[in-house]
Amino acid sequence: MIRYLLPFLVIAPAFTYAEPPFRIEIVDAENGWPVPLVQLETNHHVQFVSDNAGVIAFDLPELMNTKTWFSISGHGYGVKPDGFGYMGVRLTPQPGKKHVIEVERQLPAKRLGRVTGTGLFAESQKCGEHLDWTDQNILGCDSVQNATWGDRQFWLWGDTTLAGYPLGRYHTTGATTSPRPFLKLVPPIELRYDYFTDSDNIPRNIAQMPGQGPTWLFGLVNLTDQHGRERLGATYSKIEGMLTEYEKGFCCWNQETQQFDHFKTIWKKDAEHPIAPLMPHGHAIHYTDPDNQNWILFGAPFPRLRCRATFEDWGSPEKWEAIDANVSIEVHASNQTITPHRGTIAWNEYRNKWITIFTQKGGKQSELGEVWYAEAESPFGPWRNAIPIVTHDNYTFYNPQIHNDMVTKGSPVLLFEGTYTATFAKNTPRTPRYDYNQILYRLDLDKPPFSEMDR
């Protein structure tokens, strides 16, 4: 009888229930703010990285209830070394318990958090926090461009990584937000974009110019044409191989189709023209000169070209004027000079000066990961008093962009973001979730060392 009943017997599976994680929060010792992008590593090389709320959800069953050493590294945040030179903490993880680690900030800029990609609060959500936050459908994206467009802030990014396949979007993605999208200027940061998406609600290409290879946009600018219409334009580059340009020209935003249309080709690579001419590139800066003439300056960071602030002059190469740019800058209170790589400039009302934030070429900690601040009386320089503000250990942080219009006019708070990527670094492992994304920083210009610069 038993053998006839065996097919009907239900054997209950031996379910095991995962224990809640051990919650670790990383905070700035100076102000108590959560610190994103701080890495903890165990002695058997399991790594954890704090999310936008500074939280790590530690869940290794083999180390629960065990005294565990965590090495700490934080790109400008850390703890003092012990007697053997090790920088870290010893904790005993326990399911459902919490611990706060204070780290010291080594440079002036405060890391506010990641503003693109997914998993912004992934660690917190494992702990049952920030459950109302939903991520958007990209994993990473390259350098940002901004312009005011009507009553919105217009955003562009380069190559964009998606979840569904190793090849993502390579003809520029974009979005809009309110003019001041940061509801608060302290972490944790939550920035939601209104992306231009496809039928699956995934950010789509918005600037696919004819020809093979990716389309990259630079020098995004809003100008008025002779009929009084606002026109949003940019310089496009067509790319072959890794970084080789073979065509450059202009494109303009089509509000009806929600994409950039080809406007004018300026250069195509051939035997007679192997190198592209000087064109509007980098970031566009509005500037009114002492004679009350309005100009657009283009550079990265320092102006290399200018034209009158009209759509017609922008689109006419014969009306462009070349500008000599700085090749090196003196370090504040030092005889040293440094060479800029990429960045941007802006007029700062609080300092009553032109300011720049840029990446150093050939930095000590990283080839392209050291970020500096400098000032000038004119957008054309000379630029002086360079101060280091952010460091990235053997990691790249390129094309920093100042968000001048996203804070109250005259505020001492300065916001900037840049692309955090292992590209151009030396054999460094990629940081999960953060790699190839935009990270936002804050400078307080009423605090040292800025408050002491004029003494």
N, C-alpha and C positions, 0 to 999 in steps of 0.2 A: 504493500500500500504506500509506503513512504516514497518509493521511487516514482510512483505515479503522481505524487503531490509536489515533487521537487520543482517542476516547471512553474508552479503557482506560488511558490514561496518567495517572499520579498525580503531581501536581506538589507537591513538599514546600513547606509554608508557611515563610515567613521569620520564625521565632519570635525574639522578643527577650526576654531574661530581665531582670527588674527587679533592680537592685542593692540590697543591704541598706541600710537607712536609716542616717543619722548619728544616734547616740544622744546626746541632751543631757539631763543630769540637773540639776535645780534643787534646791539644798540651802540650809538655814538656816546662815548663816556662824557663828552662835553655837554650835550643837550638832550640825551635820551632818545633821539630819533632812531627809528629802525634803519639798519644799513643793509641794502641789497648787495648782492654780488660779493659776499664773503664766503670763502671756501674753508670747510673743515675736512680733514683727512685723517683716517684711522691709521694705526701702524700696519695694517694689512691692505692699505691703499684704497679703501673705499672712500669716495669723495661725496660731499654734500655741499650744495650752494644755496645761500639764503635767497628768498624770493623778495618781491617788492615790499613786503611787510617785515623784512629782516628775519623771517622764520625758516627754520629747518625742521622737518619731521623725520627724526631719527627712528629707523624701524628695523635695525639689524638684530635678528633674534639671538645670534651667537654672542652679542655683547650686552644684551640686557642684563641689568643687575651686576655688571662687571665694571670695575674701575678701568676707565678707558682714556687714553691720551688722544687728544684731537689737535693736530697741527693746524695753525690758522694762517691764512694768507688772504689779503683783501684789496689789492691794488690801491695802496694809499691808506688803508686802515689795518691796524694790527695790534699786537700786544708786545710788551717788553720781553726780551729773551731771558731764559733762566740761566743758571750758572754754567750750563753746557752749551748755551747758544740756541737752545730750542725755543721756538715761539709757539705757544699753544696753551691748552688748559687740560686738566684731568677732571673728568666727570664720571658719575655712575648713572648711566641711563636707566630709567625705570618707566614702564608702560604707563601712559597717562599723566606723568609728572612733567614739570616745566623747569627750565633754567634760563637765566639771562646772562649773556656774555657781553661785557663792555669792551669795546675796542677804541683805540685812540686814532684820531684822524691826523695824518702827517702833513697835509697840505691844505690850502685855504678852501678849495672847492668841496662842497657837500654833495654827495651822491644821493639824488632823489629817487632814482629808479629807472627801470626799463620802460620805454613808451611804445615799443612795437613787439610783435611776436606773440606767442601763446605761452600759457603757464605762468603768467605774471604773479599769480597767487597760488601756484600749484602746491607748494609746501604747506601754506596756511590751510588750504582746503582739505588736505589730509588730516588736519587737526580739527576740522569742523568749523573753520573760520572763513570769512569772505565768500560764503557760499552763494551770495547774490551776484557775484562777479562772473560773467561769461566771457570767454576769450573770443577773439576774432580770427578769421580763417587764413592767417599766414603764420609761418614759423620764423621768418627773418626777412630783412630787406636792407638794401644798401643806402647810400647817403641821401640826406633829405634836402629838398628845396622848398622854400615858402614864398608866398605872395598873398597880399590881401586881394580878394576878388569879390566885389560887391560888399555884402555884409557878412562874408565868410572868410575864413583862413583856408587857403588852398595849399595842399601838401603834395609833393612828388617824391617818389623813391626809385632807385635803380633796380637792379636784378632782385627778384623776390622769391623766396623759398616757400614751397607749399608742402602739404603733408602727403599728397597722393602719389608723387613721383619725384625722382631726383631732379628732373628738369622742371623749373617753375615758370615764372614770368620774366621775360627778358626784353620787354619793350615799354618799361616804365609803368608803375602802378601809381594810383593817386587817391586822394580823399579830401574832404572838407571838414572843418569843425567851426565852432564859434570863434570869434576873433581872440578871445582869451579862454582857451580850452582847459587850462589848469585851474580847477576850482579852489585848490589850496596849493601853497608853495612849500609844503612840508610833506615828508613821506608818511604813509604810503601813497604813491601817485597812481591815479586811475585815469587814463586817457582813452576815450572811445572815439574812433573815427567813423565818419560816414564815407566808407569806401565806395569807389565805382566798381560794381561787381557784375558777375555774369549771372546766368539763370540759376546757378547752384549757390549763389550768394558768396562766391569766392572772388577776391579782387582780381580784376582783369587787366589786360594790356590796354593802355589808353594813348599810346604814342607810337604805334608801329609804322615807321616810315618804310617806303619801298626799298628792297634790297635784302641781301643775306645778312645774318648776324644780328646781335642785339641793337636796340635803339636806346641811347642814353640822352637825357636832357640836362642842360645846365643853364644858368643865367635866367631863371624864371623871373619875368617882370610884367607888371601891369602898367600899361601906357594908354594915353588917350590919342585917338587918331584925329585927322583934320575935320571929321564930321562930329566930333564930340563923343564918340563911342569908346567905352573901355575895351581894350584888347589885351588878352593874356598871351604872351609869347615866350618862346624859349629857343635856345640853340640846341639842335640835335646833332649827335654823332652816331654814325654807323660803325660797328666794331667787327673786326675779323680776328680770329685767334683769341688770345687772352686779352690784350689791351691795345691793339693796333687800330687806329682810326683810318677809314678809307673814304669817308664822305662826311661833310658837315654842311649844315644849312639852318634854316629857320622853320618853325612850326607854330601854329596858332590854335588856341582852344576854340572848339566848336561847341557852344552851349547846347545846341539842339541835339547833336549826336553824342555829347558827353565824351569827346575824344579830341586829340590834337590832330589837325590836318597839316599836310605838307604845305609850306608857304613859299619857300625859295631855297634852291640849292646854291651854296656859295663856293664849295670846293669839292672836287673829286680827285682822288689820288691817281696820278699817272706818271709817266717818265719825265714829263716836263714840269710837273707840280707834285713832287714827292712829299712835301711838307705842307701842312695846313697853314693858312695865313692866320694872323692874330684876329680873333673874333670875340664877341661877347661870351664870356665863360665864367665859371665860378659862381659867385653870388652877385646879384644886382643891388646896388645901394643908391637910393635917391639922395641928391646933394644939391643945395642951393649955394652958389658961390657968392663972394662979396659984392658982385654987381647984380645980385638978385636974379641970376640966370639959373634955370633948373637943368640939372644933368642927371644921367644915369652912369654910375661907375661900375665896372665889372672887374672882378679879381678874386683871387683865392690864395692868401688873404688880401693882398694889397692891390689897389687898382692898377690894371695894365691897359685899360681902354676906357674911353668915355664917349658919350654922344648926348646930344640934346634930348631932353625927356619927352620926346614925341614918338609915336609909333612909326612915322615915316622916316625919321632920322635913324631909329634903331634898325630899320630894314634896308638902309642904304649905306653900303661899305664906304663909299666916298666921303661920308660925313662923320666917320669914326676918327678919333684921335688917340694915338698911342701914348702911353704914360710910362715913364721909368719907375720901377718899383724897388723897394728895399731888397737887398740881398742878405743882410745880416742885421741883428739888433743887439744893442748893448744890454747886458744883464744888470738889473738894479743893484747898486752899491757894489759893483764888481768891474774889473777890467775885461771880463770875458764877453764874447759875443756868441750868438747862436744863429743858426740858419733856419728860417721858417720853411715848412713844407706846404700845408694847406690850412685854410681857416677862413675867417671873415672879419669885417670891420663894422662898426656902428657908432653913431653919435650917442654919447651917454650924458643925459642932462644932470645926473647927480654929480658926476665927476667934472662936468663941464669940459669934456675932452672927447676926442675920438679915441675909441678903444678897439683893440683887436684880441681875438682868441685864436690861437693857431697851434698846430702840431709841429714839434721840432723835428728836423731832419737829422737823423743820427744821434738820438738820445742815448744816455747811458743805460737806463733800465730797459729800454726798448727802442728799436730803430725808428718807429713811428708811433710811439705810445706816450710820449711826454708832451703835455699840453701847457701852454704859456699864455700870459696876459701881458699886454703892453699898451702904451698910450702915445698920443700925438696931438698937437694943436690943429693939425690939418689932416684930411684923409690921405694926403699925399706924403705924409711924414714931415720930418724924420721921426721914426718910431723909437721910443726909448723906454727905460725902466722895465724891462722884461722880468716877470716874476713867474716862477713855476707854480701851477695851480692844481694839476692832476697828474698822477703817475699811473702807468699800467705796466706791471712786471712782465716783460717778454710778451707783450700783447700789443696789437695795433688799435689806435683810436683816431681814425682819420676824418677829414672833412667836417670839423666842428662848425656848427651854425649857431649864431647868437639869436635868441628870440627877444628882440628889443621891444616889440609891440605887445608882448604877452604879459607884461607887468604894468602897474600903475606908473604913469608918466612922472619922472623925477624920483622914482623909488631907488633906494640903494641896492635892491635885489636885482641880480643879473642872472638870467637863465640861458643855458646853452646845452646843445646835445651833439653827439657825434656817433660814428659807427664803430662799434666794438667788435673786432674780428681778429682771428688768428692769422689772416692773410698778411704776409710780409713779416711775420714774427719768425723766430728761429726754433723750429721743431717743437712747438708748444702744443699740448693737447687742447682741443677746443672745449670751451666751457659750455656744458649742457644748457640749452634754452637761451642763454645770453648771446652766444656767438652769432655774428652777422646780424646784429640788431642795434637799435638806437637807444642810447642811455642819456638821461637828463641829469645835469648838474646845476648847482646853485652857487653863486658867489655873493657875499655880503660886502659891498664896497664901503660900508661905514665901519668895518672892523679891520684890525691889522691883517696883512701889512699895508692895505690900501690907505687906511686912515693916517698912516705915518709917512706916506710917500712924499708929501708936500712940505714936510718939516725940514 
